[in-house]
């Protein structure tokens, strides 16, 4: 009906019948996002609307929730390296970022792709229908003044968006001074993101009360959660083992799941390792975490499907709770006293619904929170049980979702190579470092001579100790020398990619000198170039590079 325009009254019956057909047969959906959106609107939303799901649990979903790119939420206490982690992934500063040992990030910053670099403030962000943040309006001005979107044309952001959060502090004072419900905002994001990364600092591991509360607020989303033990290069191996054990013990008490949560250990920034003893461990851990993040675009449809199923199960339980309370209410006298009695006995109502409808106890909302929310509701306005609405959701779970699952598999097989590219991810693809792209290194740009040539005699001495064969050294031999810089593997991987000009997996004396020059540039604090600029190309390779282009 909404599609009927001013010109075409004649075509409206066919549009309506087409929409009916789509409702009956989800296989006609254009893609998974389209299918989920239509199922939600036609089958789940009516149930949510009737039983006040949006007042109790989560606002209604909008088109942007189904269409948006995968999002990664970073959560951690202050100074655990959240902002530096984002900068490391993108190899670029983003608008609004501040880094320091004190609590610097005091806002939620959504780092997203945009053609122009700039910042969109929270109040403008929540009225943009193309962004999935409209429902954050409910958290009020205290939150919106602490929310912004940093837009920039970075290749990493073409596949994912990243949410930076304020550092979590300890103590009651900070919790009150925020002016908005911090845990509730994080819970809102947790429902909508594809990955939640909890960051811990290896050399000051203490989990504050507020952090414990936040982790508990993220309950029901353990499947999205990954833990990073950052700054692990700042302590010795023995200390690292102790810290890792302490972290696992603390998390075990807070996250009540039988599975052990996955912890990635490393130093997630592009600086030399302070204690390089565990380089191989950090290399493997970073590679695993990067592969996990890179898989998000491929698995986005499955995550949205999974979240819709979770939501549908909760909506069913909500319908049973609200209709049970309505059924118990007297029609005329004693409404207030009955309401108090029903709220007090909500636990018994849960047990009754559980037995009557065969629902798992894990599907019920938190009892104390539900009791608190019910206090502000008028029970007489609640709806009675409407079997047709429940049947529509049951049908969706039993039939439509199964057919949509086949479409998920189809989409996945049609785009097997889709993954996050650019930034630190590019150095993770090839060469002996296995697992780097950026900007800078303009020294010598106006000079005719090869700027690397000045130091080449020094680099040649090292080169000939590596037993070159036919004038070239292998990746393994070059790696042994390059890791002496203590730079992380993402950076060395990028240097390798730039230095192996002819892409043969070996380095000749000029390429080896170039690799060492790029290491020197990085250690002096400069950014590496995204592509090798002309003035750095070795003289013997200049003709071939021009020919390739």
Protein Blocks (a to p, Z undefined) as FASTA:
>chain_A
ZZpcfklmmlmmmmmmmmmmmmmmmmlpfblmlmmmmmmmmmmmmmmmmnommmmmoccd
dfklmmmccdddddddehiopmmmmmmmnopacehiacdfbdfblcdcdddddfbgcddd
fklmmmmmkbcklmmmmnojmlmmmgccdddddfklmmbccdddddddedjklmmmnopa
fklmmmmmmmmmmbdcddddfklccddfklmmmmmmmgoilmmpccddehklmpcfklmm
mmmmmmmmmmmmmmccfbdcdddddddddbdcfblmlmmmmmmmmmmmmmmmmmmmmmmm
mmmmmmmmmmmmmmmmmmmmmmmmmmmpcfkgoklmmmmmmmmmmmmmmmmmmmmnopaf
klpccfklmmmmmmmpcfklpccddfklmmmmmmmmmmmmmmmmmmmmmmmmmmmmgcce
ehjllmmmgcjklpacdeejkghklpmbdfklmmmmmmmmmmmmnopaehiacfklmmmm
mmmnopafklmmmmmmmmmmnonopacfklmmmmmmmmmmmmnopacdfbdcfklpcfkl
mmmmmmmZZ
